[in-house]
Amino acid sequence: MRIEQNFSLEKYNTFHLPVKTRWFLEYADEADLQKVLHDEYFQECLSQHIGQGSNLLFVNDYNGIILHSAIRGMEVVRETDESVWLRIGAGETWDDVVAYAVSQGWGGIENLSGIPGETGAAAVQNIGAYGAEIKDVIDTVEAWNQLTFEKHCFSAEECGYAYRWSRFKDPHADPHIVTYLVLKLAKNPVFNLEYGALKEVKEPTLAKVREAVLAIRGEKLPDPNVLGNAGSFFMNPLVSEEHFERIRQAYPEVPGFPTGDKVKVPAGWLIEQCGLKGKRHGHVGVYEKQALILVNYGEATGDEIALMAESIRAAVKDRFGIELMPEVKYIA
Ligand SMILES: Cc1cc2nc3c(=O)[nH]c(=O)nc-3n(C[C@H](O)[C@H](O)[C@H](O)COP(=O)(O)OP(=O)(O)OC[C@H]3O[C@@H](n4cnc5c(N)ncnc54)[C@H](O)[C@@H]3O)c2cc1C
């Protein structure tokens, strides 16, 4: 177990905010984690589990305990002619898992190449990109209940997955810490190339699809190691059909994707229409190539980023009557 006091989180958040936490605690395995959960001081303190901080905004220093997993490893736990079940430690870097699966010829996660963060968080967030979501390959999520200290293996159905959502994000459910997941991957991959530029991939192989996804992402998204950011800052809002129709009368080109009885509107488009793409205030900006991403030009504070996000929300609400919800989690 690694324990640090007054520890800088600059390397543990992709906005690279130089915030500090009172305690940083990294457990090596489930036995270590159990000790932490049973510790009375831990129970009394404010605490927050993090991965690589690629979906977090630290608004200021953290006066509590930041928990981090060092549980790694990938192991095939079951195999048939069609599928493999791969069990992965929550602390593994997600893209290493994708690279490994692709190298073994196992399909199902190649479209999720290049998404920053760790594997535990990927299951919490239900990461998604280019027409795929991790929920479609999740067999089991192994997690510890922070209130009862018991371990439970959740089936994909029990995880309650929806767009960027799972029971592990639900503030009304018992808090859980994910330690392992089991993914069911296909030995005879079926390619999912419906999304835009992926249609161009001819005679697809897993490696070609991964390459194409990484190339598209490299074009569109800022590299957090160069320009601090947390990916899409807001979720794409769902509006009623009537609301969408009203917007379309004023903006005939508005993009919309029917989702159940609602229409999903790209948040980036709404922000762009407010004239905010590429705008900069001090050290914070709206990324010039993608209005959904807020970037730290070097010296931004969490407060400044939060303020910029608020002004974007107000502008979109004012013009379209739509309330944008942050995808990024604020930590104060
Ligand atoms: C450039 C860029 C591009 C991105 N592109 C995408 C994309 O295409 N699709 C997409 O879905 N996301 C994308 N993201 C967002 C981000 O990569 C994902 O949300 C990722 O899963 C976060 O992983 P993390 O390890 O950084 O988790 P963190 O940001 O540290 O944490 C995220 C959440 O998971 C919880 N958590 C972390 N580990 C555990 C655990 N072991 N047990 C319980 N809870 C845990 C945290 O408490 C928090 O609520 C992007 C981000 C960036 C910076």
The ligand as an SDF file (V2000), in Angstrom:
LIG
                    3D

 53 58  0  0  0  0  0  0  0  0999 V2000
   -8.8370   13.4440  -24.7470 C   0  0  0  0  0  0  0  0  0  0  0  0
   -9.9540   12.6570  -24.1240 C   0  0  0  0  0  0  0  0  0  0  0  0
  -10.7920   11.9060  -24.9130 C   0  0  0  0  0  0  0  0  0  0  0  0
  -11.8350   11.1640  -24.3490 C   0  0  0  0  0  0  0  0  0  0  0  0
  -12.6370   10.4320  -25.1790 N   0  0  0  0  0  0  0  0  0  0  0  0
  -13.6310    9.6840  -24.6480 C   0  0  0  0  0  0  0  0  0  0  0  0
  -14.4610    8.8910  -25.4980 C   0  0  0  0  0  0  0  0  0  0  0  0
  -14.2770    8.8260  -26.6970 O   0  0  0  0  0  0  0  0  0  0  0  0
  -15.4540    8.1820  -24.9100 N   0  0  0  0  0  0  0  0  0  0  0  0
  -15.6710    8.1880  -23.5650 C   0  0  0  0  0  0  0  0  0  0  0  0
  -16.6000    7.5050  -23.1000 O   0  0  0  0  0  0  0  0  0  0  0  0
  -14.9000    8.9410  -22.7380 N   0  0  0  0  0  0  0  0  0  0  0  0
  -13.8910    9.6810  -23.2380 C   0  0  0  0  0  0  0  0  0  0  0  0
  -13.1030   10.4460  -22.4150 N   0  0  0  0  0  0  0  0  0  0  0  0
  -13.3880   10.4880  -20.9780 C   0  0  0  0  0  0  0  0  0  0  0  0
  -12.5380    9.5140  -20.1270 C   0  0  0  0  0  0  0  0  0  0  0  0
  -11.4480    9.0400  -20.8460 O   0  0  0  0  0  0  0  0  0  0  0  0
  -13.3730    8.3340  -19.6070 C   0  0  0  0  0  0  0  0  0  0  0  0
  -14.4580    8.7890  -18.8450 O   0  0  0  0  0  0  0  0  0  0  0  0
  -12.5150    7.3650  -18.7620 C   0  0  0  0  0  0  0  0  0  0  0  0
  -13.2260    6.1640  -18.5450 O   0  0  0  0  0  0  0  0  0  0  0  0
  -12.0900    7.9340  -17.4200 C   0  0  0  0  0  0  0  0  0  0  0  0
  -11.0990    7.0690  -16.8930 O   0  0  0  0  0  0  0  0  0  0  0  0
  -10.1510    7.5200  -15.7000 P   0  0  0  0  0  0  0  0  0  0  0  0
   -9.3550    6.3390  -15.2840 O   0  0  0  0  0  0  0  0  0  0  0  0
   -9.3940    8.7220  -16.0640 O   0  0  0  0  0  0  0  0  0  0  0  0
  -11.2280    7.8380  -14.5590 O   0  0  0  0  0  0  0  0  0  0  0  0
  -11.4010    9.1580  -13.6790 P   0  0  0  0  0  0  0  0  0  0  0  0
  -11.6600   10.3210  -14.5420 O   0  0  0  0  0  0  0  0  0  0  0  0
  -10.2860    9.2510  -12.7010 O   0  0  0  0  0  0  0  0  0  0  0  0
  -12.7410    8.7700  -12.8900 O   0  0  0  0  0  0  0  0  0  0  0  0
  -13.9640    8.7030  -13.5910 C   0  0  0  0  0  0  0  0  0  0  0  0
  -15.0400    8.1390  -12.6530 C   0  0  0  0  0  0  0  0  0  0  0  0
  -14.7740    6.7710  -12.3930 O   0  0  0  0  0  0  0  0  0  0  0  0
  -14.6990    6.5450  -10.9770 C   0  0  0  0  0  0  0  0  0  0  0  0
  -13.7060    5.4640  -10.7730 N   0  0  0  0  0  0  0  0  0  0  0  0
  -12.4520    5.3950  -11.2680 C   0  0  0  0  0  0  0  0  0  0  0  0
  -11.8940    4.2130  -10.9430 N   0  0  0  0  0  0  0  0  0  0  0  0
  -12.8310    3.5440  -10.2120 C   0  0  0  0  0  0  0  0  0  0  0  0
  -12.8550    2.2560   -9.5690 C   0  0  0  0  0  0  0  0  0  0  0  0
  -11.8270    1.3920   -9.6290 N   0  0  0  0  0  0  0  0  0  0  0  0
  -13.9770    1.8990   -8.8900 N   0  0  0  0  0  0  0  0  0  0  0  0
  -15.0430    2.7480   -8.8200 C   0  0  0  0  0  0  0  0  0  0  0  0
  -15.0770    3.9570   -9.4060 N   0  0  0  0  0  0  0  0  0  0  0  0
  -13.9780    4.3430  -10.0860 C   0  0  0  0  0  0  0  0  0  0  0  0
  -14.3200    7.8870  -10.3870 C   0  0  0  0  0  0  0  0  0  0  0  0
  -14.7340    7.9870   -9.0370 O   0  0  0  0  0  0  0  0  0  0  0  0
  -15.0890    8.8320  -11.2900 C   0  0  0  0  0  0  0  0  0  0  0  0
  -16.4410    8.8930  -10.8880 O   0  0  0  0  0  0  0  0  0  0  0  0
  -12.0430   11.1890  -22.9550 C   0  0  0  0  0  0  0  0  0  0  0  0
  -11.1780   11.9450  -22.1460 C   0  0  0  0  0  0  0  0  0  0  0  0
  -10.1280   12.6650  -22.7150 C   0  0  0  0  0  0  0  0  0  0  0  0
   -9.2100   13.4460  -21.8280 C   0  0  0  0  0  0  0  0  0  0  0  0
  1  2  1  0
  2  3  1  0
  2 52  2  0
  3  4  2  0
  4  5  1  0
  4 50  1  0
  5  6  2  0
  6  7  1  0
  6 13  1  0
  7  8  2  0
  7  9  1  0
  9 10  1  0
 10 11  2  0
 10 12  1  0
 12 13  2  0
 13 14  1  0
 14 15  1  0
 14 50  1  0
 15 16  1  0
 16 17  1  0
 16 18  1  0
 18 19  1  0
 18 20  1  0
 20 21  1  0
 20 22  1  0
 22 23  1  0
 23 24  1  0
 24 25  2  0
 24 26  1  0
 24 27  1  0
 27 28  1  0
 28 29  2  0
 28 30  1  0
 28 31  1  0
 31 32  1  0
 32 33  1  0
 33 34  1  0
 33 48  1  0
 34 35  1  0
 35 36  1  0
 35 46  1  0
 36 37  1  0
 36 45  1  0
 37 38  2  0
 38 39  1  0
 39 40  1  0
 39 45  2  0
 40 41  1  0
 40 42  2  0
 42 43  1  0
 43 44  2  0
 44 45  1  0
 46 47  1  0
 46 48  1  0
 48 49  1  0
 50 51  2  0
 51 52  1  0
 52 53  1  0
M  END
$$$$
